Structure formats: C-alpha cells, structure tokens
C-alpha cells in the first residue's frame, strides 16, 4: 500500500484550472520530488495535501484515510507536516518555543489545567522541551536554541521550520522549496538534512527548483506542467525523458551543486 | 521558582504599600481601581497581546458581570457569590456564542465587530431601564464577605483586590508558559503554520476569547460590589478603548506590561488634576511621547533600557579591570 495515494485531483480558481486530473502514489520511506516550471501548480498541490485548499474533484488518501474535507490541523493529526515556501515562522517566539509548538500534537494539556498549573503540566513542559532540543540538535541548530526567531538569518530559519515540522513526529513531511534562497554551502547542508530525515524513517515529499539537489536526494520524481502529470519515474528516467527535457529543462540539462 | 520571582516581588510590593503610605487616598482608592483595571488589562492582553485578536468591546463583558451581580443582589435579593457565578455563566455563554462568527474576521473587521458588540451591550444596559435602572444606574449593591470577613472598608477592599490581582497574574503567567500559551502565540505569529502544527485555531481563538470574557466578568462583579453602584458610563465604548490603551502602552504580550499600563493610566489622570484645564492635553502628550519613544510598550522598553544600563556598567567595569591587568603586566 502506498503511503499517499492521489487520484483524479482537480482544482480550479475562478475558471483557471490549476491542477487537472493529477494522480500519483508516494511509496513509504522515500524522498519523492515534485518538479515543474513556475506556476505549474506545485504549491497548490501542497496546499491541497495539507488541507488548506479543498479540491473540486478527486481524492487524496493518506494511509488509507481520506484527506479531502479535513482541516489542516486534522491533516496534521494524521501524521503529515509541512514547511512553507515563504517562511511561516512564529517570529514572536524563541527558536525553542517555535519547535515546542511543533510538539503540540504529542502533548495533551488544556487551557484550564494549564491555568492552574496542575502537576502534569510541569512534566509535560519538561518533556516538550526535551523533544524540542533533541529535534533542534538533529537539524544542526544547537547554537540557536535560545535565540529569538526574528534575529536569525534566512538559511537558519529554513531549518528551524523543518525542525518545527519534525517535532510533531510526522510520517510524511511536505517540504516546499527547502533550498530556495540558500547559498551553496547551505544547500549542501540542506541536502544532508533531507537525507538524514529520510533515513530516520520519515517519508519526504519535496518541491524544489534546484535540479542538482532534486536529482541527488530523490528516490522518485513526478513532473507536472500546467497542472497535469507530464512524467513520473526514477531520477535517471526523468533526466532522459524527452518530454521533460523539452517542456521543463529547455533541451539542455545543467547540474548545479 | 525563577518563573514566579517577579510575581512574589509584585505581591510583596502590593502588601507593603499600605504600611509605607498609611491612610493615603492614592493607595486605598486609586490603587483599588488600578487593580481592577489591571485585571481587565491582563485578560484583554491574553486575547490581544498574545493571541493577536483585537477587541474593542471588552468593556461589554465587564459590564455584564457587573450588572448581573447588581441586578441579582438588589432586585432579587440573591447572595453575592451565586450572583457572581451566574454572571460568569452568562458572560461565558454569550462570549462562546459570538466568538465563532466574530473571530473568523481579521484585523480591522474584527475590530469593527467587537466594537459593535460593545455598543450593543451598552445600549441594552441603557435601554432596559426596568431591569438595570437605565442611564441613572442602580445603587444599594451589597458588599462581599469572604468566610464571615466582610469587606466593608477601603483598606479591606485594597486587600481583596490585591489578592485577586496576584491570583489573576499567576493564572495568566501559567497559561502563557504552557502548551496552550504557545498555541496562542503561534496563532499570532502565523495562523496557517499554527494549523499545520495541529493547533485547532478556531477552537483556540474561541477558548481565549471566552477566558478573557470570564476574567472580565469577575472583575465586573467585584467592581459592582466594591462601588455599591453601577451606571452604564463605566462600561461604554470609551472604557474599552482605555483598556486597549493600557495593553498597548504597557507592552503587548507582557502580563506585567498590562499591569503597568493599567496602573499608569489610572494614576496619571489623578496626578494631572493639578494642571486643571490642561490635564487632558498633557495626558495625550505623554501617551504620544511614550508610543514614539517606547513603541514596544513601557514595560519592555524600560526593561531593555535597564538591561542596557547594567550591561554598559558591567562592560565598563570589565574594561577597567582588564586595563588594570594590562598595566600590571607592563609594570
């Protein structure tokens, strides 16, 4: 059984069809990349997968449960987490607290018991802090743990966002352009991080424009153009697919990194 | 226990004040009203400062609490305590019902909707004269007594409200420093990211809105019993704005900031009375100055300033020390 099974997915905005009849399957424990030119509908796809948009037609099944019709926090409960193309940091909090928010689903306390600071709150706080620190160290962010989020450079924030998503212990992590805006060193670090995430047993669905990165980390690749499926397969197959080369890579394949 | 160090200090200051200034008008009268304002500002700050949901109608919940207590005790002869509970139930229910539709709105629209709520409640209080006494208000509200200890003097009210304030600060600090508090701040930081972390943002907004309303309702009931008289003027649109000013002036997303803002906005007009006709102008000028020079709010602004001063001094000390060492080395 596939981890994520997308069938006949269609969404349009005021007559413009952003995604048309898209189907693909993400196998478990893999890095699955979605590529396509700007405006191909990749972020729209992510927004449907995370419950932010509701598709007009089609189904998205995650571990055999339907996602269409769920709210984002319900999707998160099922075990999907994500990062955003434009950072969605909690800039009013420290790095540690940002990642502690990621532990929201692993903790249980309510407003009312928190107000009275019942004994279970203290235990939960210690637990959440330990989890958050562990995740930050996993992402190589130990230097920044206590810092306020609004004082950090972009490249670091990108990783804090990943740490926050990982802190919820997702089964599937959606990464929307993790390397966008990063310099070469940071991109290499990001490649290592994506691999470590995948090795830790979390499946990754990756949208990325940096072809070098995509080819190096992905197990399978889906190419979409104008919201439709153009090709799907192993990285080598995609590289040699004439349709992809023509539509997307413009006839000449270049590798950065 | 570092977490509650500030609170202990504050409680100590509240406890000592009457001994330092015995029989002082500012302590027994103005401080009591500052205390109530502080409780209201803390509750509004949870909603506005932490969760980022503006409310221009917070006085409505304060008013409902006050009038429920006033009506039940004077017209129906109820004991004050169950009246407070009924006030809480009433306010909580109303807040819960309006929260969902209102909190779907954002920014200016939310401000307008809460403003409308405040005005509607005010109109009800004024127009339902048969129940509320209309614009003239209603008097003869009995005072409270706790386990036989009747709160019948200004000094006793000072104690009672001091205790209540410390309790509310404690509750607020506890909430902020927890899973739910982080959910509130996350909501403020990025709603979509908060949702994606599994936070039910609609339920969280409703929760904090109801909580803030409940605290305001208790403050309202206590206010009614303390004043023994209520009139619609105390719960008007202008008072809602004053509460917002307290929160912004003290510093958004800081519980002590809200307390400080409330204290200043209560004392300042009293102290400026000596300027007579110019009072309002000076008051406005001070507010503008504070916002221009300390835009993060007074509490955080002053804290940063203090931090800088201490830092500078310790840096200087370090420099001097290292210079000395160097000199020794040369010698």
Interface residues (C-beta under 8 A of the other chain):
Chain A: X50 X52 X71 X72 X73 X75 X76 X77 X81 X82 X84 X88 X89 X90 X91 X92 X93 X97 X100 X101 X102 X103 X104 X105 X107 X108 X109 X110 X111 X114 X115 X116 X117 X121 X124 X125 X128 X164 X165 X168
Chain B: X171 X174 X175 X177 X178 X179 X180 X181 X182 X183 X185 X186 X188 X189 X190 X192 X193 X194 X195 X196 X197 X198 X199 X200 X201 X207 X208 X211 X253
